[in-house]
Amino acid sequence: HNGWGVFSQLSFADNGTSPIATFWDIGLCGNGIFKSRLRDEFGISYAFTNLSSVLKYNLSLLRVNLPRPEHQMETFYNFHITPWLRLTADLQIIRPTRAVAQTAVVPGGRL
């Protein structure tokens, strides 16, 4: 496949039956970002997750710090070394729902 594309999804759930009330993401992906590497692929995305009001209320009864929405960002680059061998670099940044938790930066790779 050649070119670039935008993707997105949006989800809603019942507050009484799901710990996640809303989720959405949006991203850009494609290939051919460099003329010398037309088969390589790339992507970048952002996602938002909001917990249900029922879960937040129940946690408040336990005197747990109220959670906040989670934010995630991810990017990857897929190097086509040969037609059958690829090297992928990936980076995720996650701001978790727990306010006392630090933002996680998670690098990754795959061959």
N, C-alpha and C positions, 0 to 999 in steps of 0.2 A: 504494500500500500504506500502511496506517495501523498505527501502533503501534511497539512496540519488540521487539527480539529479541536473543538471545544466540547466538553462533556459536563454534565451536571445531574444531580439527583436531589429529590426533596422527599422527606418522609415525615409522617405524623403518626402518633400512636395514642391510644387511650391512656390517660394518666393513671387510671385505676388498675390497669393490667400490665403496663410496661414501665420499666425503670427509665426508659428513654422517651421523652415527649416529642422532641423534634430533632431531625438530623438533616443537614444539607451539605453538599459539596459542589465545587466548581473547579474545573481544571482545563489545561491546555496541553495537548500532546501532538506528536508528529515526528517527522523525520526530515532529513536534508537540511539541517540547520547550518551545516558547513558544506561548501561545494565539493571539497575533497573527501567527504564522508557521507554521501547521500543515503546510504542504507542505515546509518546509525539512527537511533530513536531517542526521544527525550520526552519528559513530562514534568509538569508542575501542577500542584493542586492545593486547595485550601478546603478544610471541612470544619463544621460547627456542630457540636452535640449538646443538647440541653436536656437535663434530667427532669423527670416528672415532678409535679408539685406534690404528689402523694409521697414519693420517696424523700423529697426535701423535708416535708413535714415530719415524717417518721424519724428521720435522722435528727431533726431538731428536738424531738422528744427524748432521744438518747443523749442529748447535749453534745452531739457531734457538730463540729464546725460546719456551717451550711455550705454545701457544694456550690460551685459556680459552673457556668458552661465550659465545656472543653473546646479548645481550638487546636487544630492540627494543620501542619503544612508538610508537604512531601514533594521531593523532586528526585528525578532519576535520569541517568544517561546510560544508554545501552550501546556499547561499542561492538560493531560487527567485525570481529577479528578475521574470521573466514565465513563462508556461507553457512557453516554449521556450528561455529563456535562464537559465543558472545560473552563479553565481560560487562557486567552491570554495576554501576555505582549508584547508591541510594542514600538520601538523607531525609530523616523525619525530625520534625520539631513539634513537640506536644506540650501544650499547657494544660495540665490535668484539672479535673474537677475539684480536687482538694486544694484549698488556698494555701495550706501549709506545705504542700509538695512543690518542689522546684520544677521548672520547665525542663523537659527531657530533650536532649539532642542525641539522636540515634543514627550513627552512620552505618552503612551496610554495603556489602558487595557480594557478587555471585558470579561464578564462572561456569 
